[in-house]
Amino acid sequence: MSLILAGLRQWNTRRDRAVSSVRHHRDVVFLRLIERLNAYGDRDLSELRVLEFGCGYKYPLVAGLEPTVRSVTGLDVVPFHREGPLALAKAYAVGRKGRGFIHGLLEYADARAWYDQFQQTTGRQVDHAALDLHRYGGGAFPFPDASFDLIVSNAVLQELPGQLEAFASEMSRVLAPGGRIDLEWHNFYSWSGHYRDLSSGRELPWGHLLDEGRSYHRLNRLTPPAVLEAFAGAFEDMRLLRHDRQHRIAGRDPDFEPEEEDLLTPELAARLCDIPREWLLTRGYILQACKRESAPVTKGKASAASTPGD
């Protein structure tokens, strides 16, 4: 009986997580992206060939965009949910043995619950086999020149290894003339920029910047100006937008909320005085830009993370 009750509790927890995650992707990630693109671009979305850079194991944005645009392609270093339960389990098991294998199987179960909830919420059955998904091993993107009109990404730039100039150059190469980017990333210098559990963040606010708390090991710690500089050689008409947890844009949405401003006491502000206050209170940023007409200069070589991401 205890095993049955434990199984029911786990099923309910997985279902609740799926409900929350689908709602977030629909109301925040997807709808906010559509709002931004409609306000920024001058073409109908139904005409656009879209690449999502870093689509993730569940590729929710690819599934969400598929009926809205001309075509959408996903690119990531991780296996994809449609490959079955063993693909991610084997990838996670590299260097982590049994623990990683079990973690991969559990994530597959979470993805199944996510798509069950996605279908209930949207009324759409996703044809996983028909989606255009590609694995990326680093270096050049596996697409010909001028393959896309728009490149989007959600919470990816902060985990890219090395310099971003080569990634920017590859994005420019696969974009058609006049192509655009809309790249959202999580700001390392914000209160939640550590990518760890938020309860520890409340115990040690901005502790990851004060060497008092840990941060996720794959974060590259790039500053907003560094990201702008990395893309400046390949893109123009660049716009850097600040956003909060609900992706409300500072200066555009009256409900924009600085992140955990109440925790930034005068004492903490004094200790963090070398970091701009805007960075400390901004959850994330969005870079919008247009491909330069002149060919960009590639600096370095694009690489990919060696372990599965979110």
C-alpha positions as CSV (number, residue, x, y, z in Angstrom):
1,M,0.0,0.0,0.0
2,S,2.8,2.4,0.9
3,L,4.4,1.8,-2.5
4,I,1.1,2.6,-4.2
5,L,0.7,5.8,-2.3
6,A,4.3,6.8,-3.0
7,G,3.7,6.2,-6.7
8,L,0.5,8.3,-6.7
9,R,2.2,11.2,-4.9
10,Q,5.0,11.0,-7.5
11,W,2.5,11.0,-10.4
12,N,0.6,14.0,-8.9
13,T,3.9,15.9,-8.4
14,R,4.9,15.2,-12.0
15,R,1.5,16.2,-13.3
16,D,1.6,19.5,-11.2
17,R,5.0,20.3,-12.6
18,A,3.8,19.7,-16.1
19,V,0.8,22.0,-15.6
20,S,3.0,24.8,-14.3
21,S,5.7,24.3,-17.0
22,V,3.2,24.3,-19.9
23,R,1.5,27.4,-18.5
24,H,4.9,29.1,-18.2
25,H,5.9,28.2,-21.8
26,R,2.5,29.3,-23.2
27,D,1.9,32.5,-21.2
28,V,5.5,33.7,-20.8
29,V,8.0,32.2,-23.3
30,F,5.8,31.7,-26.3
31,L,3.2,34.5,-26.1
32,R,5.8,37.1,-25.1
33,L,8.1,36.0,-28.0
34,I,5.2,36.4,-30.4
35,E,4.5,39.9,-29.0
36,R,8.1,40.9,-29.4
37,L,8.4,39.6,-32.9
38,N,5.2,41.3,-34.0
39,A,6.5,44.6,-32.5
40,Y,10.0,44.3,-33.9
41,G,9.8,42.6,-37.3
42,D,8.2,43.9,-40.5
43,R,7.1,40.5,-41.9
44,D,4.2,38.3,-41.2
45,L,5.2,35.4,-38.9
46,S,3.6,32.9,-41.2
47,E,6.3,33.8,-43.8
48,L,9.3,33.1,-41.6
49,R,11.7,30.2,-41.5
50,V,12.7,30.0,-37.9
51,L,15.7,28.3,-36.2
52,E,15.6,27.8,-32.4
53,F,19.2,27.7,-31.2
54,G,19.2,25.5,-28.1
55,C,15.7,24.0,-28.3
56,G,16.3,21.7,-25.4
57,Y,15.4,18.1,-24.7
58,K,11.6,18.7,-24.8
59,Y,11.8,21.4,-27.6
60,P,8.6,23.1,-26.3
61,L,9.1,26.3,-28.3
62,V,9.5,24.3,-31.6
63,A,6.2,22.5,-30.8
64,G,4.6,25.8,-30.0
65,L,5.8,27.7,-33.0
66,E,5.2,25.0,-35.6
67,P,1.6,26.0,-36.6
68,T,2.5,29.8,-36.4
69,V,5.4,30.1,-38.8
70,R,6.4,28.9,-42.3
71,S,8.8,26.4,-40.8
72,V,10.7,25.9,-37.5
73,T,13.9,24.0,-36.9
74,G,15.4,23.0,-33.5
75,L,19.1,22.7,-32.8
76,D,20.7,21.4,-29.6
77,V,23.6,19.3,-28.2
78,V,21.3,17.0,-26.2
79,P,19.3,14.0,-27.4
80,F,15.6,14.7,-28.0
81,H,12.6,13.4,-26.2
82,R,11.2,11.8,-29.4
83,E,14.3,9.5,-29.4
84,G,12.9,7.5,-26.5
85,P,13.8,7.0,-22.8
86,L,17.2,5.4,-23.3
87,A,18.8,8.2,-25.4
88,L,18.9,10.8,-22.6
89,A,19.5,8.2,-19.9
90,K,22.7,7.1,-21.7
91,A,23.8,10.6,-22.3
92,Y,23.3,11.5,-18.6
93,A,25.1,8.3,-17.5
94,V,28.4,9.4,-19.1
95,G,30.6,10.1,-16.1
96,R,27.7,9.8,-13.7
97,K,27.0,6.0,-14.0
98,G,23.7,4.7,-12.5
99,R,22.6,8.0,-10.9
100,G,22.8,9.8,-14.3
101,F,21.0,6.9,-16.0
102,I,18.1,7.1,-13.6
103,H,18.0,10.9,-13.8
104,G,17.6,10.6,-17.6
105,L,14.7,8.1,-17.3
106,L,12.9,10.4,-14.8
107,E,13.4,13.4,-17.2
108,Y,11.8,11.3,-20.0
109,A,8.8,10.7,-17.7
110,D,8.6,14.4,-17.0
111,A,8.6,15.1,-20.7
112,R,5.8,12.6,-21.4
113,A,3.7,14.3,-18.7
114,W,4.6,17.7,-20.2
115,Y,3.3,16.8,-23.7
116,D,0.2,15.1,-22.2
117,Q,-0.6,18.5,-20.5
118,F,0.4,20.4,-23.6
119,Q,-2.2,18.5,-25.6
120,Q,-4.9,19.1,-23.0
121,T,-4.1,22.8,-22.8
122,T,-3.8,23.5,-26.6
123,G,-6.0,20.7,-28.1
124,R,-3.0,19.9,-30.4
125,Q,-1.4,16.5,-30.8
126,V,2.3,17.0,-31.6
127,D,3.7,14.8,-34.4
128,H,7.2,14.5,-32.9
129,A,8.5,12.5,-35.9
130,A,7.6,15.4,-38.3
131,L,9.4,18.1,-36.3
132,D,12.7,19.3,-37.8
133,L,15.3,18.7,-35.0
134,H,19.1,18.5,-35.4
135,R,21.9,17.5,-33.0
136,Y,24.8,19.9,-32.8
137,G,28.3,18.8,-32.0
138,G,30.1,22.2,-32.2
139,G,31.7,24.2,-35.0
140,A,29.6,25.2,-38.0
141,F,25.8,24.9,-37.8
142,P,24.6,22.0,-40.0
143,F,22.7,24.2,-42.4
144,P,23.5,25.9,-45.7
145,D,23.9,29.7,-45.9
146,A,20.7,31.8,-45.8
147,S,18.5,28.9,-44.5
148,F,16.5,31.0,-42.1
149,D,14.8,34.4,-41.6
150,L,14.8,34.4,-37.8
151,I,16.8,32.8,-35.0
152,V,15.4,32.6,-31.5
153,S,16.7,31.1,-28.3
154,N,15.5,30.9,-24.7
155,A,17.9,30.8,-21.8
156,V,20.9,29.5,-23.8
157,L,23.6,32.2,-24.2
158,Q,24.5,32.1,-20.5
159,E,25.7,28.4,-20.9
160,L,27.6,28.7,-24.1
161,P,31.3,27.9,-23.7
162,G,34.1,30.2,-24.8
163,Q,33.6,33.4,-26.7
164,L,30.3,34.2,-28.5
165,E,31.7,35.8,-31.6
166,A,31.9,32.5,-33.5
167,F,28.3,31.6,-32.6
168,A,27.2,35.1,-33.7
169,S,29.1,34.5,-37.0
170,E,27.3,31.2,-37.6
171,M,24.0,32.7,-36.8
172,S,24.7,35.4,-39.4
173,R,25.8,32.9,-42.0
174,V,22.6,30.8,-41.8
175,L,20.4,33.9,-41.9
176,A,19.1,35.3,-45.1
177,P,19.7,39.0,-45.9
178,G,17.6,41.0,-43.5
179,G,17.4,38.1,-41.1
180,R,16.9,38.8,-37.4
181,I,17.7,37.4,-34.0
182,D,15.8,37.4,-30.7
183,L,18.0,35.8,-28.0
184,E,16.9,35.7,-24.4
185,W,19.3,34.8,-21.6
186,H,19.3,34.6,-17.8
187,N,21.5,37.3,-16.3
188,F,24.2,35.8,-14.1
189,Y,24.4,39.0,-12.0
190,S,20.8,38.9,-10.9
191,W,19.6,37.6,-7.6
192,S,18.6,34.2,-9.3
193,G,21.6,34.2,-11.6
194,H,23.3,31.3,-9.8
195,Y,20.8,28.8,-11.3
196,R,20.5,27.0,-8.0
197,D,17.5,26.6,-5.8
198,L,15.9,29.9,-4.9
199,S,15.6,29.1,-1.1
200,S,19.4,29.2,-0.8
201,G,19.3,32.4,-2.8
202,R,17.1,34.0,-0.2
203,E,19.4,32.9,2.6
204,L,22.4,34.3,0.8
205,P,21.1,37.0,-1.6
206,W,23.6,37.5,-4.4
207,G,25.9,35.1,-2.6
208,H,27.2,33.7,-5.9
209,L,28.7,37.2,-6.6
210,L,30.2,37.4,-3.1
211,D,31.8,34.0,-3.0
212,E,29.3,33.0,-0.3
213,G,27.2,30.7,-2.4
214,R,27.5,28.3,-5.4
215,S,26.4,28.8,-8.9
216,Y,25.8,26.3,-11.7
217,H,29.2,25.3,-13.1
218,R,28.4,25.8,-16.8
219,L,27.5,29.5,-16.5
220,N,29.9,31.7,-18.5
221,R,29.2,34.9,-16.5
222,L,29.2,37.1,-19.5
223,T,28.0,40.7,-18.9
224,P,25.4,42.4,-21.0
225,P,28.0,44.7,-22.7
226,A,30.1,41.6,-23.4
227,V,27.2,39.9,-25.2
228,L,26.6,43.1,-27.3
229,E,30.2,43.3,-28.2
230,A,30.3,39.7,-29.3
231,F,27.4,40.2,-31.7
232,A,28.4,43.6,-33.0
233,G,30.7,42.3,-35.7
234,A,27.9,40.3,-37.4
235,F,24.7,42.2,-36.5
236,E,23.4,45.8,-36.5
237,D,20.4,47.6,-35.2
238,M,21.0,45.9,-31.9
239,R,18.5,46.3,-29.0
240,L,19.1,45.1,-25.5
241,L,15.8,44.6,-23.6
242,R,15.6,44.0,-19.8
243,H,12.9,41.5,-18.7
244,D,11.5,40.2,-15.4
245,R,10.3,36.8,-14.4
246,Q,7.2,37.2,-16.6
247,H,9.3,38.5,-19.5
248,R,7.7,41.9,-19.1
249,I,10.1,44.4,-20.7
250,A,11.5,47.4,-18.8
251,G,10.4,50.7,-20.4
252,R,7.6,49.0,-22.3
253,D,5.5,47.1,-19.8
254,P,4.2,49.1,-16.8
255,D,4.1,45.9,-14.7
256,F,7.8,45.2,-15.1
257,E,9.3,44.3,-11.7
258,P,13.0,44.5,-10.7
259,E,14.0,41.2,-9.3
260,E,14.0,41.0,-5.5
261,E,14.7,44.7,-5.0
262,D,13.7,44.4,-1.3
263,L,16.6,42.1,-0.7
264,L,19.2,44.5,-1.9
265,T,19.8,46.3,1.4
266,P,22.2,49.3,1.6
267,E,24.8,47.0,3.2
268,L,24.6,44.5,0.3
269,A,24.6,47.3,-2.3
270,A,27.8,48.7,-0.8
271,R,29.4,45.2,-1.0
272,L,28.3,44.9,-4.6
273,C,29.1,48.5,-5.6
274,D,31.3,47.4,-8.5
275,I,28.3,45.8,-10.3
276,P,25.7,48.1,-11.8
277,R,22.5,48.2,-9.9
278,E,20.5,47.4,-13.1
279,W,22.4,44.1,-13.5
280,L,21.7,43.1,-9.9
281,L,17.9,43.7,-10.3
282,T,17.3,42.4,-13.8
283,R,16.3,38.8,-14.2
284,G,17.3,38.5,-17.8
285,Y,18.0,40.2,-21.1
286,I,16.9,39.9,-24.7
287,L,19.1,40.8,-27.7
288,Q,17.3,41.7,-30.8
289,A,19.4,42.6,-33.9
290,C,19.5,42.4,-37.7
291,K,22.1,40.7,-39.8
292,R,24.7,43.0,-41.2
293,E,24.9,43.4,-44.9
294,S,28.7,43.0,-44.9
295,A,30.2,39.7,-44.1
296,P,31.1,39.3,-40.4
297,V,34.6,38.4,-39.2
298,T,34.7,35.1,-37.3
299,K,36.7,35.2,-34.1
300,G,37.5,31.8,-32.6
301,K,35.6,28.6,-33.2
302,A,32.1,27.8,-32.1
303,S,32.0,24.8,-29.7
304,A,29.2,23.0,-27.8
305,A,28.7,21.9,-24.2
306,S,29.8,18.4,-23.6
307,T,27.0,17.4,-21.3
308,P,23.2,17.5,-21.6
309,G,21.5,20.8,-20.7
310,D,17.9,21.7,-19.8
